[in-house]
Amino acid sequence: MGISAKLVKELRERTGEGMMECKKFLEKVGGDIEAAIDEMRKSGAAKAAKKQGRITAEGLVAVRVADDKKTAVILEINCETDFVSRGDDFKGFVDFCSEHALANRCNDISALADLSVDGDIIEAVRQNLTAKVGENINFRRVHFIEAKGKISSYVHGVRIGVLIDVDASDDDLGKDLAMHIAASSPIVVAGEDVPEELIAKEKEIYAAQAAESGKPADIVEKMVVGRVRKFLEEVSLHGQDFVKDPNTKVGALLKQQGATVHRFVRFEVGEGIEKRAENFADEVMAQVRGNEE
């Protein structure tokens, strides 16, 4: 199949590899960018999938916790520019949505959009705000939790939000853990929670990389086991070094404190959304030409 220049450019931006190398791997996997990155990792060709999951969309993340710390909601609403996201109208809308999402225990976007508040449907409020600010505004995601323990939260600069459900005698521990999650981005509480398909994918990549070393099969197997173990530590909260004390694993800290983390949710504005690249000068000229017609 023919590989478009756009696909090659995107893979190059995400991996840092040359154009011809990117085209070669895209042709090998039929134009699938994620598969191309996996193949590049297996062969050792990729320097880094440096822009995979990068933060590109604008908007805000908000968290709202009930007074009894037993229920909470976290949501992300996106807009097109940072300018709009900093405006009072957009901030007020996000705050309004978080308030009613918590009150109505919303756990999906359609439920939030369909809510009626004082006779107004929230979706209609969104449409009116879109017309007012001149930018598209979208509900991205919302998550409601009901705690087994108590909920702690943390918001970093309105772009990263965390909710954590934890049993602990020290309330400060919950806040510290929420800050840790914001900084370190674990995907699960413990290593055993990592999905088997993700582990299998990583094993396949590590095995291909280790085989390139030319070492005997038994050594390759040990290398793969070691890499998988390290991967599980890196992506699990229990396995990570605690940000406030890098000499202590979070799992060890929880054991010392007699605390248990039941679950957590972390949102970061725009993660996984590819932002459209635009040339400002071209945009202005296009607008000028449009006004002249």
N, C-alpha and C positions, 0 to 999 in steps of 0.2 A: 504494500500500500504506500501511497505518497505521504510523506511526513511534512506537515506545514511548518513554515518558519516560526509561526507563533508557538507551536508545541516545542520546537527546539529551543526557542528563547526562554520559555518558562522552565524547561528542565535545566538549562544552563544557569538560570538565576537561582534555582533551588539547590544545585549541586556544586556550582563553581567550576564545572568541567568545560572543555572547549566545545565549540559548535559541532564539529565533525564527530567527536566522541558521543555527544548527546544524540545526534541524528542516528548514529550506528545502533545505539541501544534502543532507541525508539522504534527503529525498523525491526529489531530483533523481537520485540514484544507487541508489535502491531499498533503502536501509538499510545499505549497505556503508560502514563507518566509514573504512577506508583510502582508498577511492575518494572519499569526501566530503572527506577531508583534502587529497587531490591536487587536487580541484576548487577548494577554498578557496585553496590555494596559487596555482593558476593565475589566479584572479580577484583575488588580493591580499587576500582577506578574512581569511585566518587570520593572527593575530598571531604565533603560533608553535605548532607541534605539540609543546608544551612537556613533555607527559608521555608522549610516544610512546617505547616501550621503557624506561619508567622502572623502577627497581629497586623491587620491591614484595614479593616472596617472601623469607622468611628462610632461613637455612642457612649453609653454609660452602663455600668453594672450597679445594681442596688440590692441591698439586703435589708430585710425588716424582720425583727424578732419580737414575738409576743412578750408581754411583761413577765409572764411566768416562766419564760425560756423553754417552753415545751413545744411550741410551734414556730415556724419561721418560713420565709420565702426568699428566694434569690432570683433575680431576673436580669436579662440583658435586652436593651432596646437600642437599635442602631439608627444612625443617620449618615449622611454622605460626607460631612466635613467636621473637623474639630471645632470650627467656629460655631456651628449650630449646637454641638454637644455642650459647649460652655455657656450657652444662652439660658436665661431664666425660664423661657417658655418650655424648652426641652427638659431642663432639670425638673421643673414643676410637673410635667407630664409623667416623667419616670417615677417621681415620688408618689403621685396620684395613683399610678398603676400598681406600685408595690404595696401601697396601703390596702387597695381593694383586692389584690391577689392574695394577700395574707388573710383578710377577713373572709374571703370566699374559698380559701384552700385550693387555689388554682394550681394545677400541675401540668397544664399544657396551654399553649398559646391561644388556641381556638376558644377555650373556656374563658380566658382573660378577655379576649377581644369581644366576646358576646355578652359580657357583663353589662347590666343596665344600672347606671348610677344617677339618681335624681332625674330619671326620665331620659338620660342620654346613654346610648350604647358606646362603650369605650372605643370600638372600631371607628365610629363616626367622629369621636373626639380626635383620634389619630389622623383621620382624613382631613379634618379641619386644620389641624396643626401642620400637616404636610402642605396644604395650600397657603397657610400663613407664612411659613419660613421658606417656602420655595424649594424644599428638598424632600426626597423620599424618606419616610420614617417607617421602620419595620420593627414589629415585635420579633425578637429572635428566639428566645427561650425563657422558660420559667420553671422553677422547681420548688415544690412545697415539701417540707419534712415535718414529721411529728416525732419528737425525741423519745428514746428509751431512757436517756439520762437527762442532761441539760444541754441546751444549744448555746454555743459561743460563736461569735462572728468577728470578721475583720474585713475592712475595705481599704484597699491601697490606692489612693489617688483616683477614686471613682472608676478605675479601669480593671481592677482585680477584686473579686469578692469571694469570701469563703464562709461557709456554714459548717460547723462540726458538732456532732452529737457525742458527748463524752460523759462518762461517769467519773467524777473526781472530787475529792474533798476540797481541793484548792481551785477556786474559780479562775485564778490567774493562769492556771495550766491550760485551760481551754482556750483562752485568748492567745497564749504563747504558741499553742499548737496551730491555731488558725493562721497566725502570722507565718509560722514555719511552712504551712501548706501553700500560702500565697507565694512565698519565695522559692520553694523547692519543687512544686508541681508534681507530687506523687499522684498515681492514678488509682491506687487501691490502698486499703488499710494494711494488709499483710501480704507477703509473697504468695501464699497459697490462694489468694483471691484473684491472681492474674489469670485471665482466660487461657485455656489450653491452646487455642488456636494462635494466640499471640506468642506464647512460648515456643510453639512448633515453628512459627515463622522465623523467630530469632535464632533458634537452633539451626535451621536450614542455612541461614546467612552466615552464622559463625562457623558452621562446618565447611562451607565453601571457602571462607577466608582462611581457616586453619589448614585446609588441604593444600592451599597454595604454598604453604611453608615447606612442603616436601618432607615433613617429619613422619615417622611411623604412625600407623593407624591408632595404636594404643595411646600415643602421646597426643594425637589429634583429638581423640575422645576426651582426654583429660582437659585439654584446652577448651573444648566446647562446654564441658561441665562447669569449668571455672568461669567462663564468660556468661553462661546462663545464670549462675549464682550471683554474679556481680550485677547483672541486669535486674534480677528480682529485688536486690537490695536498692538499686537506684530508683525503681518505680514504685516501691511500697513505702508507706509512711513508717512502718516499724523498722525497715532496713536502712533508712536514711540517717545521716549524721544530723543531730539537732542543731539548728542554726545558732542558737544561743550558747551552745556548748558542743563544738564539733568533735570532741573526744567521746561523746556519749551518743549511742544510737537512740532513736526515738522509742523503739521497743523496750530498751533497757530503762529509759526514763519512766515510761508508763509502769513498768514492773516495780520500780523503786517507789513510785507514788501510789501504787495500788489502784491505778486508773485504767479505764477501758474506753477505747474509741469504737463507737458502733458504726459510724459512717461519716463521710464528709462530702461536700459539694464545692467545687471550685469553678468559677466562671472568670474568663478573661476576655475583655472586649475584642471582638473581631477574630478570635482564634479560629483558624481553619478557613477564613474567608479571604479570597484573593482580591485585592483592591485593584481597580482599573487604573492603569497608568495613563496619565494625560499630560499633554504639553500645554502649559498655561497660555503661552503666546498664541499657539494655534487656536485654542478655545476662544480667546479674545477676538482674533481675526475672523473666526467663523461667526461670532456674534455681530461684529461690525458689518460683515457682508450681509447677514440676515436682516439687519436694520436698514440696509441700503436698498434692499429688494422691495 
